[in-house]
């Protein structure tokens, strides 16, 4: 009996299966930078940014559709818009592929938006592969987010701190001194938004929350459904809101702006008004950091 046809058929089937396994992930771009590896892939009709092979999705964009926010944390972060008047100046620290500033640009076309990323390769990729476009009101800056904030000239209505990943926490963006600079850079009626990973993957989580509590007058914590993120909403003023009050405000924003999702539902999930100081954490300070090079 000639086994070769069966052998060839088996090889073809195996190769076909390998192709099928990877058919939903096509590598578009890969380059090592001073801060890691930048990978861009196309997956099931979406463009994805990662910082290592097999790593977490940092940005997911549906090209040509800035209204689409694929990652749950990005949608929950928009609850912050219920805690300020219509924003005229917005800062995003951690550009990634640019999904947050592009979404905000779509819905707040007259706002001034600054986006900062420390990695020039990430800024290049956002422009080249994710349809991020600068214009007269939206600008990308290459640089350290802390240094950018410390040099600010005009305060912001909303500051998004989105420079953390599950296995990388820039320590100098966690300290009391840094958050004091952030507080100075936000308007009295504004809001600071921190996207942080929970204690399951982030050993600094409790201390980060405790440090926010030390610097800001009020703090709300929202869970991100189906993910390990927490969204911190920090206010430079006292503003006591119940879960239902915040959800009602958030629903009005998403209705007025015609978002594709209901901010009210997101505000109500995992809501915590963090009034009591986090006893599990300590205040993080610059003095505890290793010298920065």
C-alpha positions as CSV (number, residue, x, y, z in Angstrom):
1,X,0.0,0.0,0.0
2,X,1.4,3.4,-1.0
3,X,1.3,5.7,2.0
4,X,2.7,8.8,0.3
5,X,-0.6,10.2,-0.9
6,X,-1.9,10.0,2.7
7,X,1.4,11.5,4.0
8,X,1.1,14.4,1.5
9,X,-2.5,14.9,2.4
10,X,-1.6,15.0,6.1
11,X,1.1,17.6,5.5
12,X,-1.3,19.7,3.5
13,X,-4.0,19.4,6.2
14,X,-1.4,20.4,8.9
15,X,-0.2,23.4,6.9
16,X,-3.8,24.4,6.2
17,X,-4.6,24.3,9.9
18,X,-1.5,26.4,10.8
19,X,-2.6,29.0,8.2
20,X,-6.1,29.0,9.5
21,X,-4.9,29.4,13.1
22,X,-3.0,32.6,12.1
23,X,-5.4,33.7,9.4
24,X,-7.1,36.1,11.8
25,X,-3.8,37.8,12.7
26,X,-1.7,39.4,10.0
27,X,1.5,41.1,10.9
28,X,1.5,44.6,9.4
29,X,4.5,46.2,11.1
30,X,7.2,45.2,13.7
31,X,10.1,47.2,14.9
32,X,12.2,47.3,18.1
33,X,12.4,50.7,19.7
34,X,14.3,52.1,22.7
35,X,11.3,51.1,24.9
36,X,10.4,47.7,23.6
37,X,9.0,46.1,20.4
38,X,6.2,47.8,18.6
39,X,3.9,45.4,16.7
40,X,0.9,46.2,14.5
41,X,-1.4,43.4,13.3
42,X,-4.7,43.2,11.6
43,X,-7.1,40.9,13.4
44,X,-10.7,40.2,12.4
45,X,-11.2,43.5,10.7
46,X,-9.5,45.5,13.5
47,X,-6.0,47.0,13.7
48,X,-4.2,46.1,16.9
49,X,-1.1,47.6,18.7
50,X,1.0,45.5,21.0
51,X,4.3,46.0,22.7
52,X,5.5,42.4,22.5
53,X,4.6,39.2,20.7
54,X,1.7,37.7,22.4
55,X,1.3,40.7,24.6
56,X,-1.8,42.5,25.7
57,X,-3.7,44.6,23.2
58,X,-2.7,48.2,23.9
59,X,-4.9,49.8,21.2
60,X,-7.6,48.4,19.0
61,X,-8.9,50.5,16.1
62,X,-11.5,50.0,13.4
63,X,-9.9,52.0,10.6
64,X,-12.1,54.8,9.3
65,X,-14.4,54.6,12.3
66,X,-13.1,56.8,15.2
67,X,-16.5,56.3,17.0
68,X,-15.5,52.6,17.6
69,X,-13.9,52.0,21.0
70,X,-13.2,48.3,21.1
71,X,-11.4,48.0,24.5
72,X,-13.7,48.2,27.5
73,X,-11.5,50.4,29.5
74,X,-11.6,53.1,26.9
75,X,-15.4,53.2,27.1
76,X,-15.4,53.3,30.9
77,X,-12.8,56.1,30.9
78,X,-15.4,58.3,29.1
79,X,-17.5,58.3,32.3
80,X,-15.1,61.1,33.3
81,X,-16.9,63.4,30.9
82,X,-19.8,63.4,33.4
83,X,-17.6,65.1,35.9
84,X,-16.8,68.3,34.0
85,X,-18.4,70.8,31.8
86,X,-17.9,70.3,28.0
87,X,-14.2,70.0,27.7
88,X,-12.3,72.7,25.9
89,X,-8.7,71.4,26.6
90,X,-7.9,67.7,26.9
91,X,-4.5,65.9,27.6
92,X,-3.9,62.2,26.9
93,X,-0.6,60.8,28.4
94,X,0.1,57.6,26.5
95,X,-0.9,57.9,22.9
96,X,-0.7,54.3,21.8
97,X,-2.6,54.0,18.5
98,X,-4.5,57.1,19.3
99,X,-8.0,55.7,19.8
100,X,-8.8,57.9,22.8
101,X,-7.8,61.3,21.2
102,X,-9.5,60.3,17.9
103,X,-12.7,59.5,19.7
104,X,-12.6,62.7,21.6
105,X,-11.8,64.7,18.5
106,X,-14.9,63.2,16.8
107,X,-17.2,64.2,19.6
108,X,-15.6,67.4,20.7
109,X,-14.4,69.0,17.4
110,X,-13.6,72.4,18.9
111,X,-11.6,71.1,21.9
112,X,-7.8,71.5,22.0
113,X,-6.3,68.0,22.4
114,X,-2.7,67.2,23.3
115,X,-1.4,63.6,23.2
116,X,2.0,62.7,24.6
117,X,4.0,59.5,24.3
118,X,7.6,58.9,25.3
119,X,8.3,56.5,22.3
120,X,8.7,58.2,19.0
121,X,8.1,54.9,17.3
122,X,4.6,54.7,18.8
123,X,3.8,58.2,17.6
124,X,5.0,57.2,14.1
125,X,2.9,54.0,14.1
126,X,-0.2,55.9,15.3
127,X,0.1,58.3,12.3
128,X,1.1,55.7,9.8
129,X,-1.0,52.7,10.7
130,X,-3.9,53.9,12.9
131,X,-5.2,56.9,11.0
132,X,-4.2,59.3,13.8
133,X,-4.1,62.8,12.3
134,X,-2.8,66.0,13.8
135,X,-4.6,69.2,12.9
136,X,-4.8,72.8,14.3
137,X,-6.5,71.5,17.5
138,X,-5.0,68.0,18.0
139,X,-1.3,67.6,18.4
140,X,1.0,64.6,19.2
141,X,4.1,65.3,21.3
142,X,7.1,63.0,21.8
143,X,8.3,63.1,25.3
144,X,8.0,62.1,28.9
145,X,4.5,62.6,30.2
146,X,5.6,63.9,33.6
147,X,8.0,66.5,32.1
148,X,5.2,67.6,29.7
149,X,2.8,68.1,32.6
150,X,5.4,69.9,34.7
151,X,5.9,72.4,31.9
152,X,2.2,73.0,31.2
153,X,1.1,76.6,30.3
154,X,-2.7,76.4,30.3
155,X,-4.7,74.0,32.5
156,X,-6.8,71.2,31.1
157,X,-10.4,70.2,31.7
158,X,-9.6,66.5,31.4
159,X,-6.3,64.7,31.8
160,X,-6.1,61.0,30.8
161,X,-3.2,59.1,32.4
162,X,-3.0,56.0,30.1
163,X,0.6,55.1,30.2
164,X,0.4,51.9,32.3
165,X,0.3,48.3,31.2
166,X,-0.3,45.0,33.2
167,X,3.5,44.4,33.5
168,X,4.9,47.9,33.2
169,X,4.2,50.7,35.6
170,X,6.4,53.8,35.1
171,X,7.2,54.5,38.7
172,X,7.8,58.3,38.3
173,X,4.1,58.5,37.1
174,X,2.8,57.1,40.3
175,X,4.2,59.4,43.0
176,X,2.7,62.1,45.1
177,X,5.0,64.7,43.5
178,X,3.8,63.7,40.0
179,X,0.1,63.8,41.0
180,X,0.5,67.2,42.6
181,X,1.8,68.4,39.2
182,X,-1.2,66.8,37.6
183,X,-3.5,68.5,40.0
184,X,-1.9,71.9,39.2
185,X,-2.4,71.2,35.5
186,X,-6.2,70.4,35.7
187,X,-8.8,73.1,36.1
188,X,-10.7,73.3,39.5
189,X,-13.8,72.0,37.7
190,X,-12.0,69.3,35.8
191,X,-11.2,65.7,36.2
192,X,-8.1,63.4,36.1
193,X,-8.6,59.9,34.7
194,X,-6.2,57.1,35.7
195,X,-6.3,53.8,33.8
196,X,-4.5,51.3,36.2
197,X,-4.4,47.6,36.6
198,X,-5.9,46.0,39.7
199,X,-4.0,44.3,42.5
200,X,-4.3,40.9,40.8
201,X,-1.5,42.0,38.3
202,X,-0.3,45.3,39.8
203,X,1.4,45.0,43.2
204,X,1.3,48.9,43.4
205,X,-2.4,49.1,43.0
206,X,-3.3,49.9,46.6
207,X,-0.5,52.3,47.0
208,X,-1.5,54.1,43.7
209,X,-5.0,54.5,45.0
210,X,-3.7,55.7,48.4
211,X,-1.5,58.3,46.6
212,X,-4.4,59.6,44.5
213,X,-6.4,60.0,47.8
214,X,-3.6,61.9,49.4
215,X,-3.4,64.4,46.5
216,X,-7.0,64.8,45.3
217,X,-10.1,65.9,47.2
218,X,-12.4,63.1,45.9
219,X,-11.9,59.8,44.1
220,X,-14.2,57.4,42.4
221,X,-13.1,53.9,41.2
222,X,-14.9,52.1,38.4
223,X,-14.4,48.4,37.4
224,X,-13.8,47.6,33.8
225,X,-16.2,44.7,32.8
226,X,-14.3,41.6,31.8
227,X,-10.9,43.1,32.3
228,X,-8.3,43.6,35.0
229,X,-8.4,47.4,34.8
230,X,-9.7,50.0,37.2
231,X,-10.5,53.5,36.1
232,X,-9.8,56.2,38.7
233,X,-11.7,59.4,38.5
234,X,-9.9,62.0,40.6
235,X,-11.3,65.5,41.4
236,X,-9.5,68.6,42.8
237,X,-12.7,69.4,44.8
238,X,-15.2,67.7,46.9
239,X,-18.1,66.4,44.9
240,X,-20.1,63.7,46.6
241,X,-22.1,61.6,44.1
242,X,-24.0,58.4,44.6
243,X,-23.7,55.6,42.0
244,X,-27.1,56.5,40.6
245,X,-26.3,60.2,40.4
246,X,-23.1,59.6,38.5
247,X,-24.8,57.1,36.2
248,X,-27.6,59.6,35.4
249,X,-25.0,62.3,34.6
250,X,-23.1,59.9,32.5
251,X,-26.2,58.8,30.5
252,X,-27.0,62.4,29.7
253,X,-23.5,62.9,28.3
254,X,-23.6,59.8,26.1
255,X,-27.1,60.7,24.8
256,X,-26.2,64.3,24.1
257,X,-23.0,63.2,22.3
258,X,-24.7,60.2,20.5
259,X,-22.1,57.7,21.8
260,X,-22.8,54.1,20.6
261,X,-22.7,52.9,24.3
262,X,-24.5,54.0,27.4
263,X,-22.1,55.7,29.9
264,X,-24.7,55.3,32.6
265,X,-24.5,51.5,32.5
266,X,-20.7,51.7,32.7
267,X,-20.7,54.2,35.5
268,X,-22.9,51.9,37.6
269,X,-20.7,48.8,37.2
270,X,-18.3,48.3,40.1
271,X,-18.8,51.8,41.4
272,X,-16.9,52.8,44.5
273,X,-16.7,56.2,46.1
274,X,-13.2,55.9,47.6
275,X,-13.7,58.1,50.7
276,X,-11.9,56.0,53.2
277,X,-8.1,56.1,52.8
278,X,-6.8,52.8,51.4
279,X,-5.2,51.1,54.4
280,X,-3.5,48.5,52.3
281,X,-1.4,51.0,50.5
282,X,1.2,53.6,51.3
283,X,1.8,57.0,49.7
284,X,4.3,56.7,46.9
285,X,7.0,59.4,46.8
286,X,9.9,60.4,44.6
287,X,12.4,59.8,47.4
288,X,11.5,56.0,47.2
289,X,12.4,55.8,43.5
290,X,15.7,54.7,42.0
291,X,17.6,57.6,40.4
292,X,16.2,58.3,36.9
293,X,18.8,58.3,34.1
